[in-house]
Amino acid sequence: QEEKKQLTLKVEELERKLESTSAQNIEFLQVIAKREESIHQCQLRLEEKSRECSSLARQLEMAIEDAKRQVEQSRERAVSRERAAQSKMLDLETQLSRNKTELNQLRRSKEDAERRYESRLQDLRDRLEQSESTNRSMQNYVQFLKSSYDNVF
């Protein structure tokens, strides 16, 4: 009986341990279930964040491509403007050169015309002087003739 009593006590103690262990197992299972649920929620959030990151990465790539395209277009416009400016500058330099040449020709023509004018003016002065001299000579001759006719008559 003593043995039976000890065994009964032992069985009761083991049953209590079993109940305690079962309670702990239930608690552990609940903790594990909560953790699994938490892990599941974290995985869902991770997947959501992954999709969001992928979307943002695509948007970023598109923005980078758009920026590259805009930079290239701006560069092309700048090169085009520079070429147009250089072409305009060459045209203006050519026009300036032509205008300088024309101005020099006009100056030479003006100087030639002034020389011809001065020469013509000098010729006219000489002829006027000669004409005036001839006129005086003729007046003197006419005066001489008048006086001669007056003396004769």
C-alpha positions as CSV (number, residue, x, y, z in Angstrom):
1,Q,0.0,0.0,0.0
2,E,2.8,2.3,0.8
3,E,4.2,1.6,-2.6
4,K,0.8,2.1,-4.1
5,K,0.5,5.4,-2.2
6,Q,3.9,6.6,-3.4
7,L,3.0,5.5,-6.9
8,T,-0.3,7.3,-6.7
9,L,1.5,10.4,-5.4
10,K,4.0,10.0,-8.2
11,V,1.2,9.5,-10.7
12,E,-0.6,12.6,-9.4
13,E,2.6,14.6,-9.5
14,L,3.2,13.4,-13.0
15,E,-0.4,14.3,-13.9
16,R,0.1,17.7,-12.5
17,K,3.4,18.0,-14.4
18,L,1.6,16.8,-17.5
19,E,-1.2,19.3,-17.0
20,S,1.4,22.0,-16.4
21,T,3.3,20.9,-19.5
22,S,0.1,20.7,-21.5
23,A,-0.8,24.2,-20.3
24,Q,2.6,25.4,-21.2
25,N,2.3,23.7,-24.6
26,I,-1.0,25.4,-25.1
27,E,0.6,28.7,-24.2
28,F,3.5,28.0,-26.5
29,L,1.2,27.1,-29.3
30,Q,-0.7,30.3,-28.7
31,V,2.5,32.3,-28.7
32,I,3.6,30.4,-31.8
33,A,0.3,31.1,-33.5
34,K,0.6,34.8,-32.6
35,R,4.1,34.8,-33.9
36,E,3.1,33.0,-37.1
37,E,0.3,35.5,-37.6
38,S,2.8,38.3,-36.9
39,I,5.2,36.8,-39.4
40,H,2.4,36.4,-41.9
41,Q,1.4,40.1,-41.5
42,C,5.1,41.1,-41.8
43,Q,5.4,39.0,-45.0
44,L,2.3,40.7,-46.3
45,R,3.7,44.1,-45.4
46,L,7.0,43.1,-46.9
47,E,5.3,42.0,-50.2
48,E,3.4,45.3,-50.2
49,K,6.6,47.3,-49.6
50,S,8.4,45.2,-52.3
51,R,5.6,46.0,-54.8
52,E,5.8,49.7,-53.8
53,C,9.6,49.7,-54.2
54,S,9.3,48.0,-57.6
55,S,6.7,50.6,-58.6
56,L,8.9,53.5,-57.3
57,A,12.0,51.9,-59.1
58,R,10.1,51.8,-62.4
59,Q,8.9,55.4,-61.8
60,L,12.5,56.4,-61.0
61,E,13.8,54.6,-64.2
62,M,11.2,56.4,-66.3
63,A,12.0,59.7,-64.7
64,I,15.7,59.1,-65.3
65,E,15.0,58.2,-68.9
66,D,12.8,61.3,-69.3
67,A,15.5,63.4,-67.8
68,K,18.2,61.9,-70.1
69,R,15.9,62.5,-73.1
70,Q,15.3,66.1,-72.0
71,V,19.0,66.7,-71.5
72,E,19.7,65.3,-74.9
73,Q,17.1,67.5,-76.5
74,S,18.4,70.5,-74.7
75,R,21.9,69.6,-75.8
76,E,20.7,69.2,-79.4
77,R,18.9,72.6,-79.2
78,A,22.0,74.2,-77.8
79,V,24.2,72.7,-80.5
80,S,21.7,73.8,-83.2
81,R,21.5,77.4,-81.7
82,E,25.3,77.5,-81.6
83,R,25.5,76.4,-85.3
84,A,22.9,78.9,-86.2
85,A,24.8,81.6,-84.3
86,Q,28.1,80.6,-86.0
87,S,26.4,80.6,-89.4
88,K,24.9,84.1,-88.6
89,M,28.3,85.3,-87.4
90,L,30.0,84.1,-90.6
91,D,27.2,85.7,-92.7
92,L,27.7,89.0,-90.7
93,E,31.5,88.8,-91.1
94,T,31.0,88.2,-94.9
95,Q,28.6,91.1,-95.1
96,L,31.0,93.3,-93.1
97,S,33.8,92.4,-95.4
98,R,31.7,93.2,-98.5
99,N,30.6,96.5,-96.9
100,K,34.2,97.4,-96.1
101,T,35.2,96.6,-99.7
102,E,32.3,98.6,-101.0
103,L,33.1,101.5,-98.7
104,N,36.7,101.4,-99.9
105,Q,35.6,101.4,-103.5
106,L,33.2,104.3,-102.8
107,R,36.0,106.2,-101.1
108,R,38.3,105.6,-104.1
109,S,35.5,106.6,-106.4
110,K,34.8,109.7,-104.4
111,E,38.5,110.6,-104.3
112,D,38.7,110.0,-108.1
113,A,35.6,112.2,-108.6
114,E,37.0,114.9,-106.4
115,R,40.3,114.8,-108.4
116,R,38.4,115.0,-111.6
117,Y,36.2,117.8,-110.2
118,E,39.3,119.7,-109.0
119,S,41.0,119.2,-112.4
120,R,37.8,120.2,-114.2
121,L,37.4,123.2,-111.9
122,Q,41.1,124.2,-112.5
123,D,40.5,123.8,-116.3
124,L,37.4,126.0,-116.0
125,R,39.3,128.6,-114.0
126,D,42.1,128.6,-116.5
127,R,39.6,128.9,-119.3
128,L,37.7,131.7,-117.4
129,E,41.0,133.5,-116.9
130,Q,41.9,133.0,-120.5
131,S,38.5,134.2,-121.5
132,E,38.7,137.2,-119.2
133,S,42.1,137.9,-120.6
134,T,40.8,137.6,-124.2
135,N,37.8,139.7,-123.2
136,R,40.2,142.5,-121.8
137,S,42.3,142.2,-124.9
138,M,39.2,142.6,-127.1
139,Q,37.9,145.5,-125.0
140,N,41.3,147.1,-125.3
141,Y,41.3,146.5,-129.0
142,V,37.7,147.9,-129.2
143,Q,38.8,150.9,-127.1
144,F,41.8,151.3,-129.5
145,L,39.5,151.1,-132.5
146,K,37.1,153.7,-131.0
147,S,39.9,156.0,-130.3
148,S,41.3,155.4,-133.7
149,Y,38.0,156.1,-135.4
150,D,37.5,159.1,-133.2
151,N,40.9,160.4,-134.3
152,V,40.2,159.7,-137.9
153,F,36.8,161.5,-137.9
